[in-house]
Amino acid sequence: MATKKPTKKVPSKGAATSTKTSKSKAAQSKSSAAIAKAQVAREKAKAARERLQKGHAAGFMNFIREQGVIGLAVGLAIGTAAGDTVKKLVEGFISPIVQLIIGSQKGLESATWHLEIAGRTGDFKWGAFASSFITLAATALVIYLIIHFAKLDKLDRKKD
């Protein structure tokens, strides 16, 4: 008995071309569908941007951007902490120096000038003002020194 060798079916060139064409058409169809989806997504994003630009939200966002509200909030938070530090520094170091020079601070605060004109009297509490002014000047000096020695004044300047 003679055995037959199995024969392979070789597709004809026309069938191969037909298969390639159908695959490329499928790929083109998927590609065009992806392009269409991307276009729809772009249009939706554009419409959303236009809604934001026309409404109250856009006005609010522009206000925040233009006025630097975020920077202001950060500065306020840092300023609060720095203010407490400066207050402690003035109370701990500057006030004792002032007390050594002037005497007791309570004595200065209670200093008054009594004036009597035509039977009417007035008490001018110049000591309280002087004490408050000394505290203000000392606080301003401490803030200036901190900013100057830490070179924080150069951070805010725009570069040329």
C-alpha positions as CSV (number, residue, x, y, z in Angstrom):
1,M,0.0,0.0,0.0
2,A,1.2,3.3,-1.0
3,T,0.8,6.1,1.5
4,K,-0.2,9.4,0.3
5,K,1.6,12.4,1.6
6,P,-0.7,15.0,2.9
7,T,-0.7,18.0,0.7
8,K,-0.8,21.5,1.9
9,K,-3.3,23.9,0.5
10,V,-1.6,27.0,-0.6
11,P,-3.9,29.9,-0.8
12,S,-3.9,31.7,-4.0
13,K,-2.5,35.2,-4.3
14,G,-6.0,36.6,-4.7
15,A,-7.1,35.1,-1.4
16,A,-4.1,36.4,0.5
17,T,-4.6,39.9,-0.9
18,S,-8.3,39.7,0.1
19,T,-7.3,38.8,3.7
20,K,-4.7,41.6,3.9
21,T,-7.2,44.1,2.5
22,S,-9.9,43.1,5.1
23,K,-7.3,43.3,7.9
24,S,-6.2,46.8,6.8
25,K,-9.8,47.9,6.5
26,A,-10.5,46.7,10.0
27,A,-7.4,48.6,11.3
28,Q,-8.4,51.7,9.5
29,S,-11.9,51.4,10.9
30,K,-10.5,51.1,14.5
31,S,-8.2,54.0,13.8
32,S,-10.9,56.2,12.5
33,A,-13.1,55.2,15.5
34,A,-10.3,56.2,17.9
35,I,-9.9,59.5,16.0
36,A,-13.6,60.2,16.3
37,K,-13.6,59.4,20.0
38,A,-10.6,61.8,20.5
39,Q,-12.4,64.5,18.6
40,V,-15.6,64.1,20.7
41,A,-13.5,64.3,23.9
42,R,-11.8,67.5,22.6
43,E,-15.1,69.0,21.9
44,K,-16.5,68.1,25.3
45,A,-13.4,69.6,27.0
46,K,-13.7,72.8,24.9
47,A,-17.4,73.1,25.9
48,A,-16.5,72.6,29.6
49,R,-13.8,75.3,29.4
50,E,-16.2,77.7,27.7
51,R,-18.8,77.1,30.5
52,L,-16.2,77.8,33.1
53,Q,-15.0,80.9,31.4
54,K,-18.5,82.4,31.2
55,G,-19.8,81.5,34.7
56,H,-19.2,82.7,38.2
57,A,-16.6,80.0,38.7
58,A,-14.4,81.6,36.0
59,G,-14.7,85.0,37.7
60,F,-13.8,83.4,41.1
61,M,-10.8,81.5,39.6
62,N,-9.6,84.7,37.8
63,F,-9.9,86.6,41.1
64,I,-7.8,84.0,42.9
65,R,-5.1,84.0,40.1
66,E,-4.9,87.8,39.6
67,Q,-5.0,88.8,43.2
68,G,-2.6,86.2,44.5
69,V,-5.0,85.0,47.2
70,I,-3.2,81.8,47.7
71,G,0.1,83.7,48.4
72,L,-1.8,86.0,50.7
73,A,-3.2,83.0,52.7
74,V,0.3,81.5,53.0
75,G,1.8,84.8,54.0
76,L,-0.9,85.3,56.6
77,A,-0.3,81.8,58.1
78,I,3.5,82.4,58.2
79,G,3.0,86.0,59.5
80,T,0.9,84.8,62.4
81,A,3.6,82.4,63.5
82,A,6.3,85.0,63.0
83,G,4.3,87.6,64.9
84,D,4.1,85.3,67.9
85,T,7.9,84.7,67.7
86,V,8.7,88.4,67.5
87,K,6.3,89.1,70.4
88,K,8.2,86.5,72.6
89,L,11.5,87.9,71.5
90,V,10.5,91.5,72.4
91,E,9.0,90.4,75.7
92,G,12.0,88.2,76.6
93,F,14.9,90.4,75.5
94,I,13.9,93.9,74.4
95,S,11.6,94.7,77.3
96,P,14.1,93.8,80.0
97,I,16.6,96.2,78.3
98,V,14.0,99.0,78.3
99,Q,13.3,98.3,82.0
100,L,17.0,98.6,82.8
101,I,17.1,102.0,81.1
102,I,13.8,103.5,82.2
103,G,13.0,101.6,85.3
104,S,9.9,99.5,85.7
105,Q,7.6,99.4,82.7
106,K,4.5,99.6,85.0
107,G,5.8,102.8,86.4
108,L,6.2,104.2,82.9
109,E,2.7,103.1,81.9
110,S,1.2,104.8,84.9
111,A,3.0,108.1,84.3
112,T,0.5,110.9,83.7
113,W,0.6,114.6,83.2
114,H,-2.1,116.5,85.1
115,L,-3.3,119.8,83.6
116,E,-5.8,122.2,85.2
117,I,-7.2,125.1,83.2
118,A,-10.0,127.4,84.4
119,G,-11.2,124.9,87.0
120,R,-11.2,121.9,84.5
121,T,-8.7,119.1,84.8
122,G,-7.3,116.7,82.3
123,D,-5.0,113.7,82.8
124,F,-2.7,112.9,79.9
125,K,-1.4,109.4,80.1
126,W,1.8,110.0,78.2
127,G,3.6,107.0,79.9
128,A,1.2,104.5,78.3
129,F,1.8,106.1,74.9
130,A,5.6,106.1,75.5
131,S,5.6,102.5,76.6
132,S,3.5,101.4,73.6
133,F,5.7,103.4,71.2
134,I,8.9,101.8,72.7
135,T,7.3,98.4,72.2
136,L,6.3,99.2,68.6
137,A,9.8,100.5,67.8
138,A,11.5,97.5,69.3
139,T,9.2,95.1,67.4
140,A,9.8,96.9,64.1
141,L,13.6,96.8,64.8
142,V,13.5,93.0,65.5
143,I,11.4,92.4,62.4
144,Y,13.8,94.5,60.3
145,L,16.9,92.7,61.7
146,I,15.4,89.2,61.0
147,I,14.5,90.1,57.5
148,H,17.8,91.8,56.8
149,F,20.1,89.1,58.3
150,A,18.0,86.2,56.8
151,K,18.1,88.1,53.4
152,L,14.4,87.7,53.0
153,D,14.1,91.1,51.5
154,K,15.9,89.9,48.4
155,L,13.5,86.9,47.8
156,D,10.6,89.1,46.8
157,R,12.4,91.2,44.2
158,K,11.9,90.3,40.6
159,K,15.0,89.2,38.7
160,D,16.1,91.5,35.9
